[in-house]
Amino acid sequence: MTPFRARGLLAAGAAAATLAATACGGGASEEDGAGGDGAPEVQADEEVAALVPDDVAEQGSVTVGVDASYAPGEFLDADGSTVIGFNVDLFDAVAAKMGIEANWEASTFGTIVEGVDSGKYDVGVSSFTINAERMEQVDMVSYYTVGTQWFTAAGNPEGVDPDDACGMTVAVQANTVQVEDIEARSEACEEAGDPAIQIDQYERQDQATQSIVSGKSDAGLADMPVAVYAVEQTDGQLETLGEQYEAAPYGAVVNKENEELTEAIRAGYQSIIDDGTYDEILAEWDLADQGTIEKAEINPDVEE
């Protein structure tokens, strides 16, 4: 049984039944270590902990905004309240290196950056692709690289071609980079005199995935791990189309005024990369062979 199946307790097909559920808390007990079941135990790194702002160190925790509908990055465990996922495990390990805890607070994806900017959340960790637009509002710390992946019903019954999806109905999660991607493709269709793409935007990724399972949408776009996970979890009801493309780094989101916290988080990611914790966590999610980075950076250069 792969880690996707072992730990992915909310299958994409069943997730629609849990849309009303909310999440708070998360993290793990001292017995579990930094990331819960299967995650390595992580000890504080004195050099990293020394970078943590005094008020954060005194509080002993940070509040992390997360959209818990984007498996396997961040989603709800079987209890319907605990946030789990590979992004969660990674940041829990970073927090442990900082000598503090991460308190996960569920939100909708499109409100998290604003929540960090306004001070509602100390950090945002929710599969945020680093891009220039986001870096104008917040600082971002890179930790993994992911591209976009198309997926559709098994056997591709509608004959979806990612390079020619004119007239098709395509599902995406609102406020993701995939929205601009599919909108540009639709505009190209119209300019060529072909039917536009019907773009169905959903607040949550599990809703978008379910629309493909149900046949409402012909295909969908999502980050590669999300598409692969959906295929795994729907027992053959879905399949990926082609290869991932336009890979870009994920980033933890921090308020631009919290420079000390941003640097502590960067150092925390670098610490888990250097000591092998990073690879160990990603291996638990079958993600250690792709997308890994060697250097965590604040606001890295990205191609637009």
RAZI-V432096 format. One record per pair of residues at least 24 apart in sequence whose ideal C-beta (glycine too) atoms are under 6 Angstrom apart, sorted by the first residue. I is the first residue (numbers start at 1). J is the second residue. Records with the same first field share a line. If there is no record, write none. Layout:
I->J + J
This chain:
2->286
3->284 + 285 + 286
4->229 + 232
8->233
9->77 + 78
10->75 + 76
11->233
12->209 + 230 + 233 + 234
13->213 + 234
15->206
16->210
21->76 + 80
22->106
23->68 + 76 + 81 + 83 + 106
24->105
26->82 + 83 + 104
27->92 + 101 + 102
34->92 + 93 + 96
35->89 + 92
38->284
39->89
40->277 + 280
42->93 + 96 + 277
44->99
45->97 + 271
48->97 + 98 + 267 + 268 + 271
49->98 + 99
51->263 + 264 + 267
52->98 + 264
53->260 + 261
60->100
61->100 + 101 + 103
62->102 + 122 + 123
63->103 + 105 + 121 + 122
64->102 + 104 + 123 + 125
65->105 + 107 + 112 + 115 + 121 + 124
66->104 + 125 + 126
67->109 + 126
68->106
69->204 + 205 + 206
70->127 + 205 + 226
71->229
72->225 + 229 + 285
73->127
74->126
86->285 + 287
87->125
89->281
90->281
91->125
93->272 + 277
94->268 + 269
97->268 + 271
98->264 + 268
108->203
109->175
110->175
113->138 + 253
116->253 + 255
123->252 + 254
124->253
125->252
127->223 + 250
128->251 + 253
129->177 + 248
130->249 + 251 + 302
132->304
135->299
138->253
139->254 + 256 + 262 + 298 + 299
140->251 + 253 + 299
141->251 + 252 + 265 + 266 + 296 + 298
142->249 + 251 + 296 + 297 + 300
143->250 + 269 + 296
144->250 + 291
145->247 + 249 + 291
146->223 + 224 + 250 + 291
147->224 + 244 + 245 + 246 + 247
148->178 + 221 + 245 + 246
149->224 + 227 + 240 + 244
150->219 + 221 + 241 + 242
151->220 + 227 + 238 + 240
152->219 + 241
154->236 + 237 + 239
158->218
160->218 + 219
162->241 + 242
165->197
166->194 + 195
167->195
168->197 + 218
169->198 + 217 + 218
170->197 + 199 + 219
171->200 + 208 + 211 + 212 + 217 + 220
172->201 + 221
173->202 + 205 + 208
174->201 + 203
178->221
182->221
213->237
248->302
262->298
266->296 + 298
269->296
270->296
